[in-house]
């Protein structure tokens, strides 16, 4: 079973393939969307905190 981060990564990569399939720019697009999907998955899973609160 895939966890949330892996699902987000797979979704981002699938969107990249569906959006643009071709040369080096397609690779960069898939890389960027995969990273974005991974970050969203990690946030949803609770492994990454993006609230930016300072600790005293």
PDB file with SEQRES, HELIX, SHEET and CRYST1 records, atoms N, CA, C and O in Angstrom:
SEQRES   1 A   56  UNK UNK UNK UNK UNK UNK UNK UNK UNK UNK UNK UNK UNK          
SEQRES   2 A   56  UNK UNK UNK UNK UNK UNK UNK UNK UNK UNK UNK UNK UNK          
SEQRES   3 A   56  UNK UNK UNK UNK UNK UNK UNK UNK UNK UNK UNK UNK UNK          
SEQRES   4 A   56  UNK UNK UNK UNK UNK UNK UNK UNK UNK UNK UNK UNK UNK          
SEQRES   5 A   56  UNK UNK UNK UNK                                              
HELIX    1 AA1 UNK A    4  UNK A   19  1                                  16    
HELIX    2 AA2 UNK A   24  UNK A   45  1                                  22    
CRYST1    1.000    1.000    1.000  90.00  90.00  90.00 P 1           1          
ATOM      1  N   UNK A   1       0.842  -1.187   0.000  1.00  0.00           N  
ATOM      2  CA  UNK A   1       0.000   0.000   0.000  1.00  0.00           C  
ATOM      3  C   UNK A   1       0.885   1.248   0.000  1.00  0.00           C  
ATOM      4  O   UNK A   1       1.880   1.313   0.723  1.00  0.00           O  
ATOM      5  N   UNK A   2       0.517   2.228  -0.810  1.00  0.00           N  
ATOM      6  CA  UNK A   2       1.317   3.443  -0.909  1.00  0.00           C  
ATOM      7  C   UNK A   2       0.869   4.446   0.140  1.00  0.00           C  
ATOM      8  O   UNK A   2      -0.318   4.567   0.440  1.00  0.00           O  
ATOM      9  N   UNK A   3       1.850   5.168   0.699  1.00  0.00           N  
ATOM     10  CA  UNK A   3       1.499   6.214   1.658  1.00  0.00           C  
ATOM     11  C   UNK A   3       1.164   7.501   0.907  1.00  0.00           C  
ATOM     12  O   UNK A   3       1.236   7.544  -0.322  1.00  0.00           O  
ATOM     13  N   UNK A   4       0.806   8.522   1.628  1.00  0.00           N  
ATOM     14  CA  UNK A   4       0.340   9.771   1.021  1.00  0.00           C  
ATOM     15  C   UNK A   4       1.427  10.453   0.207  1.00  0.00           C  
ATOM     16  O   UNK A   4       1.154  10.986  -0.868  1.00  0.00           O  
ATOM     17  N   UNK A   5       2.665  10.443   0.712  1.00  0.00           N  
ATOM     18  CA  UNK A   5       3.757  11.098  -0.016  1.00  0.00           C  
ATOM     19  C   UNK A   5       4.025  10.397  -1.346  1.00  0.00           C  
ATOM     20  O   UNK A   5       4.245  11.058  -2.361  1.00  0.00           O  
ATOM     21  N   UNK A   6       4.008   9.078  -1.346  1.00  0.00           N  
ATOM     22  CA  UNK A   6       4.240   8.326  -2.577  1.00  0.00           C  
ATOM     23  C   UNK A   6       3.104   8.545  -3.562  1.00  0.00           C  
ATOM     24  O   UNK A   6       3.335   8.641  -4.767  1.00  0.00           O  
ATOM     25  N   UNK A   7       1.888   8.623  -3.061  1.00  0.00           N  
ATOM     26  CA  UNK A   7       0.742   8.888  -3.926  1.00  0.00           C  
ATOM     27  C   UNK A   7       0.838  10.283  -4.545  1.00  0.00           C  
ATOM     28  O   UNK A   7       0.550  10.462  -5.728  1.00  0.00           O  
ATOM     29  N   UNK A   8       1.240  11.262  -3.749  1.00  0.00           N  
ATOM     30  CA  UNK A   8       1.422  12.616  -4.278  1.00  0.00           C  
ATOM     31  C   UNK A   8       2.508  12.681  -5.326  1.00  0.00           C  
ATOM     32  O   UNK A   8       2.358  13.363  -6.340  1.00  0.00           O  
ATOM     33  N   UNK A   9       3.615  11.967  -5.088  1.00  0.00           N  
ATOM     34  CA  UNK A   9       4.694  11.924  -6.067  1.00  0.00           C  
ATOM     35  C   UNK A   9       4.219  11.289  -7.369  1.00  0.00           C  
ATOM     36  O   UNK A   9       4.504  11.804  -8.450  1.00  0.00           O  
ATOM     37  N   UNK A  10       3.504  10.184  -7.273  1.00  0.00           N  
ATOM     38  CA  UNK A  10       3.000   9.508  -8.467  1.00  0.00           C  
ATOM     39  C   UNK A  10       2.000  10.381  -9.222  1.00  0.00           C  
ATOM     40  O   UNK A  10       2.002  10.409 -10.453  1.00  0.00           O  
ATOM     41  N   UNK A  11       1.148  11.092  -8.488  1.00  0.00           N  
ATOM     42  CA  UNK A  11       0.173  11.966  -9.141  1.00  0.00           C  
ATOM     43  C   UNK A  11       0.858  13.116  -9.865  1.00  0.00           C  
ATOM     44  O   UNK A  11       0.478  13.458 -10.985  1.00  0.00           O  
ATOM     45  N   UNK A  12       1.860  13.712  -9.239  1.00  0.00           N  
ATOM     46  CA  UNK A  12       2.593  14.793  -9.893  1.00  0.00           C  
ATOM     47  C   UNK A  12       3.307  14.332 -11.151  1.00  0.00           C  
ATOM     48  O   UNK A  12       3.312  15.033 -12.163  1.00  0.00           O  
ATOM     49  N   UNK A  13       3.904  13.160 -11.087  1.00  0.00           N  
ATOM     50  CA  UNK A  13       4.600  12.632 -12.263  1.00  0.00           C  
ATOM     51  C   UNK A  13       3.612  12.271 -13.372  1.00  0.00           C  
ATOM     52  O   UNK A  13       3.889  12.501 -14.549  1.00  0.00           O  
ATOM     53  N   UNK A  14       2.470  11.711 -13.002  1.00  0.00           N  
ATOM     54  CA  UNK A  14       1.465  11.376 -14.013  1.00  0.00           C  
ATOM     55  C   UNK A  14       0.944  12.629 -14.701  1.00  0.00           C  
ATOM     56  O   UNK A  14       0.747  12.635 -15.916  1.00  0.00           O  
ATOM     57  N   UNK A  15       0.716  13.706 -13.921  1.00  0.00           N  
ATOM     58  CA  UNK A  15       0.279  14.966 -14.527  1.00  0.00           C  
ATOM     59  C   UNK A  15       1.344  15.524 -15.463  1.00  0.00           C  
ATOM     60  O   UNK A  15       1.027  16.087 -16.510  1.00  0.00           O  
ATOM     61  N   UNK A  16       2.601  15.365 -15.082  1.00  0.00           N  
ATOM     62  CA  UNK A  16       3.684  15.829 -15.946  1.00  0.00           C  
ATOM     63  C   UNK A  16       3.718  15.077 -17.265  1.00  0.00           C  
ATOM     64  O   UNK A  16       3.891  15.682 -18.323  1.00  0.00           O  
ATOM     65  N   UNK A  17       3.554  13.759 -17.208  1.00  0.00           N  
ATOM     66  CA  UNK A  17       3.531  12.969 -18.440  1.00  0.00           C  
ATOM     67  C   UNK A  17       2.318  13.320 -19.293  1.00  0.00           C  
ATOM     68  O   UNK A  17       2.415  13.420 -20.516  1.00  0.00           O  
ATOM     69  N   UNK A  18       1.192  13.505 -18.645  1.00  0.00           N  
ATOM     70  CA  UNK A  18      -0.021  13.821 -19.399  1.00  0.00           C  
ATOM     71  C   UNK A  18       0.044  15.217 -19.997  1.00  0.00           C  
ATOM     72  O   UNK A  18      -0.453  15.441 -21.101  1.00  0.00           O  
ATOM     73  N   UNK A  19       0.657  16.163 -19.277  1.00  0.00           N  
ATOM     74  CA  UNK A  19       0.699  17.543 -19.747  1.00  0.00           C  
ATOM     75  C   UNK A  19       1.674  17.790 -20.883  1.00  0.00           C  
ATOM     76  O   UNK A  19       1.417  18.588 -21.785  1.00  0.00           O  
ATOM     77  N   UNK A  20       2.793  17.091 -20.821  1.00  0.00           N  
ATOM     78  CA  UNK A  20       3.806  17.391 -21.826  1.00  0.00           C  
ATOM     79  C   UNK A  20       4.745  16.213 -21.976  1.00  0.00           C  
ATOM     80  O   UNK A  20       5.468  15.881 -21.036  1.00  0.00           O  
ATOM     81  N   UNK A  21       4.751  15.579 -23.120  1.00  0.00           N  
ATOM     82  CA  UNK A  21       5.604  14.421 -23.356  1.00  0.00           C  
ATOM     83  C   UNK A  21       6.532  14.753 -24.513  1.00  0.00           C  
ATOM     84  O   UNK A  21       6.081  15.005 -25.630  1.00  0.00           O  
ATOM     85  N   UNK A  22       7.814  14.752 -24.240  1.00  0.00           N  
ATOM     86  CA  UNK A  22       8.740  15.116 -25.309  1.00  0.00           C  
ATOM     87  C   UNK A  22      10.180  15.025 -24.886  1.00  0.00           C  
ATOM     88  O   UNK A  22      10.645  13.957 -24.489  1.00  0.00           O  
ATOM     89  N   UNK A  23      10.900  16.131 -24.962  1.00  0.00           N  
ATOM     90  CA  UNK A  23      12.355  16.141 -24.807  1.00  0.00           C  
ATOM     91  C   UNK A  23      12.781  16.543 -23.395  1.00  0.00           C  
ATOM     92  O   UNK A  23      12.113  16.202 -22.418  1.00  0.00           O  
ATOM     93  N   UNK A  24      13.901  17.273 -23.293  1.00  0.00           N  
ATOM     94  CA  UNK A  24      14.482  17.654 -22.014  1.00  0.00           C  
ATOM     95  C   UNK A  24      13.537  18.502 -21.177  1.00  0.00           C  
ATOM     96  O   UNK A  24      13.521  18.382 -19.952  1.00  0.00           O  
ATOM     97  N   UNK A  25      12.746  19.359 -21.824  1.00  0.00           N  
ATOM     98  CA  UNK A  25      11.810  20.210 -21.087  1.00  0.00           C  
ATOM     99  C   UNK A  25      10.726  19.368 -20.435  1.00  0.00           C  
ATOM    100  O   UNK A  25      10.247  19.698 -19.350  1.00  0.00           O  
ATOM    101  N   UNK A  26      10.338  18.281 -21.092  1.00  0.00           N  
ATOM    102  CA  UNK A  26       9.366  17.369 -20.490  1.00  0.00           C  
ATOM    103  C   UNK A  26       9.945  16.742 -19.230  1.00  0.00           C  
ATOM    104  O   UNK A  26       9.244  16.581 -18.232  1.00  0.00           O  
ATOM    105  N   UNK A  27      11.222  16.391 -19.278  1.00  0.00           N  
ATOM    106  CA  UNK A  27      11.886  15.845 -18.090  1.00  0.00           C  
ATOM    107  C   UNK A  27      11.846  16.845 -16.945  1.00  0.00           C  
ATOM    108  O   UNK A  27      11.547  16.477 -15.809  1.00  0.00           O  
ATOM    109  N   UNK A  28      12.148  18.113 -17.235  1.00  0.00           N  
ATOM    110  CA  UNK A  28      12.130  19.136 -16.184  1.00  0.00           C  
ATOM    111  C   UNK A  28      10.717  19.359 -15.641  1.00  0.00           C  
ATOM    112  O   UNK A  28      10.535  19.556 -14.440  1.00  0.00           O  
ATOM    113  N   UNK A  29       9.728  19.328 -16.521  1.00  0.00           N  
ATOM    114  CA  UNK A  29       8.342  19.492 -16.092  1.00  0.00           C  
ATOM    115  C   UNK A  29       7.917  18.353 -15.174  1.00  0.00           C  
ATOM    116  O   UNK A  29       7.299  18.586 -14.135  1.00  0.00           O  
ATOM    117  N   UNK A  30       8.248  17.120 -15.556  1.00  0.00           N  
ATOM    118  CA  UNK A  30       7.903  15.962 -14.728  1.00  0.00           C  
ATOM    119  C   UNK A  30       8.644  16.023 -13.405  1.00  0.00           C  
ATOM    120  O   UNK A  30       8.078  15.684 -12.366  1.00  0.00           O  
ATOM    121  N   UNK A  31       9.890  16.446 -13.425  1.00  0.00           N  
ATOM    122  CA  UNK A  31      10.664  16.581 -12.191  1.00  0.00           C  
ATOM    123  C   UNK A  31      10.029  17.616 -11.258  1.00  0.00           C  
ATOM    124  O   UNK A  31       9.888  17.371 -10.060  1.00  0.00           O  
ATOM    125  N   UNK A  32       9.648  18.769 -11.807  1.00  0.00           N  
ATOM    126  CA  UNK A  32       9.052  19.829 -10.992  1.00  0.00           C  
ATOM    127  C   UNK A  32       7.691  19.413 -10.436  1.00  0.00           C  
ATOM    128  O   UNK A  32       7.413  19.631  -9.257  1.00  0.00           O  
ATOM    129  N   UNK A  33       6.847  18.821 -11.267  1.00  0.00           N  
ATOM    130  CA  UNK A  33       5.530  18.391 -10.802  1.00  0.00           C  
ATOM    131  C   UNK A  33       5.636  17.219  -9.834  1.00  0.00           C  
ATOM    132  O   UNK A  33       4.836  17.108  -8.905  1.00  0.00           O  
ATOM    133  N   UNK A  34       6.608  16.350 -10.041  1.00  0.00           N  
ATOM    134  CA  UNK A  34       6.841  15.259  -9.099  1.00  0.00           C  
ATOM    135  C   UNK A  34       7.277  15.784  -7.742  1.00  0.00           C  
ATOM    136  O   UNK A  34       6.817  15.299  -6.708  1.00  0.00           O  
ATOM    137  N   UNK A  35       8.166  16.776  -7.742  1.00  0.00           N  
ATOM    138  CA  UNK A  35       8.612  17.374  -6.478  1.00  0.00           C  
ATOM    139  C   UNK A  35       7.455  18.088  -5.787  1.00  0.00           C  
ATOM    140  O   UNK A  35       7.314  18.006  -4.566  1.00  0.00           O  
ATOM    141  N   UNK A  36       6.626  18.786  -6.562  1.00  0.00           N  
ATOM    142  CA  UNK A  36       5.466  19.462  -5.974  1.00  0.00           C  
ATOM    143  C   UNK A  36       4.488  18.448  -5.388  1.00  0.00           C  
ATOM    144  O   UNK A  36       3.944  18.666  -4.305  1.00  0.00           O  
ATOM    145  N   UNK A  37       4.266  17.361  -6.082  1.00  0.00           N  
ATOM    146  CA  UNK A  37       3.389  16.311  -5.572  1.00  0.00           C  
ATOM    147  C   UNK A  37       3.942  15.671  -4.320  1.00  0.00           C  
ATOM    148  O   UNK A  37       3.190  15.341  -3.403  1.00  0.00           O  
ATOM    149  N   UNK A  38       5.258  15.492  -4.273  1.00  0.00           N  
ATOM    150  CA  UNK A  38       5.897  14.928  -3.089  1.00  0.00           C  
ATOM    151  C   UNK A  38       5.738  15.859  -1.890  1.00  0.00           C  
ATOM    152  O   UNK A  38       5.438  15.408  -0.785  1.00  0.00           O  
ATOM    153  N   UNK A  39       5.939  17.153  -2.108  1.00  0.00           N  
ATOM    154  CA  UNK A  39       5.810  18.124  -1.022  1.00  0.00           C  
ATOM    155  C   UNK A  39       4.368  18.166  -0.506  1.00  0.00           C  
ATOM    156  O   UNK A  39       4.146  18.171   0.705  1.00  0.00           O  
ATOM    157  N   UNK A  40       3.401  18.195  -1.404  1.00  0.00           N  
ATOM    158  CA  UNK A  40       2.000  18.196  -0.988  1.00  0.00           C  
ATOM    159  C   UNK A  40       1.675  16.917  -0.218  1.00  0.00           C  
ATOM    160  O   UNK A  40       0.972  16.958   0.792  1.00  0.00           O  
ATOM    161  N   UNK A  41       2.182  15.791  -0.692  1.00  0.00           N  
ATOM    162  CA  UNK A  41       1.948  14.532   0.001  1.00  0.00           C  
ATOM    163  C   UNK A  41       2.558  14.514   1.389  1.00  0.00           C  
ATOM    164  O   UNK A  41       1.941  14.018   2.332  1.00  0.00           O  
ATOM    165  N   UNK A  42       3.768  15.051   1.525  1.00  0.00           N  
ATOM    166  CA  UNK A  42       4.413  15.098   2.835  1.00  0.00           C  
ATOM    167  C   UNK A  42       3.675  16.027   3.789  1.00  0.00           C  
ATOM    168  O   UNK A  42       3.578  15.739   4.982  1.00  0.00           O  
ATOM    169  N   UNK A  43       3.155  17.136   3.276  1.00  0.00           N  
ATOM    170  CA  UNK A  43       2.384  18.051   4.116  1.00  0.00           C  
ATOM    171  C   UNK A  43       1.097  17.373   4.570  1.00  0.00           C  
ATOM    172  O   UNK A  43       0.734  17.458   5.743  1.00  0.00           O  
ATOM    173  N   UNK A  44       0.408  16.705   3.657  1.00  0.00           N  
ATOM    174  CA  UNK A  44      -0.835  16.032   4.007  1.00  0.00           C  
ATOM    175  C   UNK A  44      -0.602  14.886   4.989  1.00  0.00           C  
ATOM    176  O   UNK A  44      -1.454  14.602   5.831  1.00  0.00           O  
ATOM    177  N   UNK A  45       0.533  14.242   4.883  1.00  0.00           N  
ATOM    178  CA  UNK A  45       0.880  13.127   5.766  1.00  0.00           C  
ATOM    179  C   UNK A  45       1.288  13.618   7.146  1.00  0.00           C  
ATOM    180  O   UNK A  45       1.221  12.871   8.123  1.00  0.00           O  
ATOM    181  N   UNK A  46       1.708  14.867   7.223  1.00  0.00           N  
ATOM    182  CA  UNK A  46       2.114  15.435   8.494  1.00  0.00           C  
ATOM    183  C   UNK A  46       3.604  15.353   8.757  1.00  0.00           C  
ATOM    184  O   UNK A  46       4.049  15.659   9.863  1.00  0.00           O  
ATOM    185  N   UNK A  47       4.390  14.945   7.764  1.00  0.00           N  
ATOM    186  CA  UNK A  47       5.837  14.835   7.912  1.00  0.00           C  
ATOM    187  C   UNK A  47       6.567  16.134   7.612  1.00  0.00           C  
ATOM    188  O   UNK A  47       7.761  16.245   7.887  1.00  0.00           O  
ATOM    189  N   UNK A  48       5.874  17.115   7.055  1.00  0.00           N  
ATOM    190  CA  UNK A  48       6.480  18.393   6.707  1.00  0.00           C  
ATOM    191  C   UNK A  48       5.576  19.507   7.212  1.00  0.00           C  
ATOM    192  O   UNK A  48       4.397  19.565   6.865  1.00  0.00           O  
ATOM    193  N   UNK A  49       6.134  20.390   8.034  1.00  0.00           N  
ATOM    194  CA  UNK A  49       5.369  21.492   8.607  1.00  0.00           C  
ATOM    195  C   UNK A  49       5.728  22.774   7.862  1.00  0.00           C  
ATOM    196  O   UNK A  49       6.884  23.199   7.882  1.00  0.00           O  
ATOM    197  N   UNK A  50       4.765  23.383   7.217  1.00  0.00           N  
ATOM    198  CA  UNK A  50       5.018  24.582   6.423  1.00  0.00           C  
ATOM    199  C   UNK A  50       4.389  25.828   7.046  1.00  0.00           C  
ATOM    200  O   UNK A  50       4.293  26.866   6.391  1.00  0.00           O  
ATOM    201  N   UNK A  51       3.961  25.732   8.302  1.00  0.00           N  
ATOM    202  CA  UNK A  51       3.319  26.886   8.950  1.00  0.00           C  
ATOM    203  C   UNK A  51       4.300  27.980   9.278  1.00  0.00           C  
ATOM    204  O   UNK A  51       3.891  29.135   9.392  1.00  0.00           O  
ATOM    205  N   UNK A  52       5.579  27.679   9.436  1.00  0.00           N  
ATOM    206  CA  UNK A  52       6.590  28.690   9.650  1.00  0.00           C  
ATOM    207  C   UNK A  52       6.581  29.319  11.025  1.00  0.00           C  
ATOM    208  O   UNK A  52       6.976  30.475  11.174  1.00  0.00           O  
ATOM    209  N   UNK A  53       6.146  28.595  12.023  1.00  0.00           N  
ATOM    210  CA  UNK A  53       6.150  29.141  13.374  1.00  0.00           C  
ATOM    211  C   UNK A  53       7.552  29.062  13.960  1.00  0.00           C  
ATOM    212  O   UNK A  53       8.279  28.089  13.758  1.00  0.00           O  
ATOM    213  N   UNK A  54       7.909  30.108  14.687  1.00  0.00           N  
ATOM    214  CA  UNK A  54       9.210  30.133  15.358  1.00  0.00           C  
ATOM    215  C   UNK A  54       9.111  29.457  16.708  1.00  0.00           C  
ATOM    216  O   UNK A  54       8.105  29.567  17.410  1.00  0.00           O  
ATOM    217  N   UNK A  55      10.164  28.764  17.051  1.00  0.00           N  
ATOM    218  CA  UNK A  55      10.239  28.171  18.381  1.00  0.00           C  
ATOM    219  C   UNK A  55      11.087  29.067  19.270  1.00  0.00           C  
ATOM    220  O   UNK A  55      12.137  29.539  18.833  1.00  0.00           O  
ATOM    221  N   UNK A  56      10.671  29.310  20.476  1.00  0.00           N  
ATOM    222  CA  UNK A  56      11.413  30.182  21.391  1.00  0.00           C  
ATOM    223  C   UNK A  56      12.187  29.382  22.378  1.00  0.00           C  
ATOM    224  O   UNK A  56      12.874  29.947  23.229  1.00  0.00           O  
TER     225      UNK A  56                                                      
END                                                                             
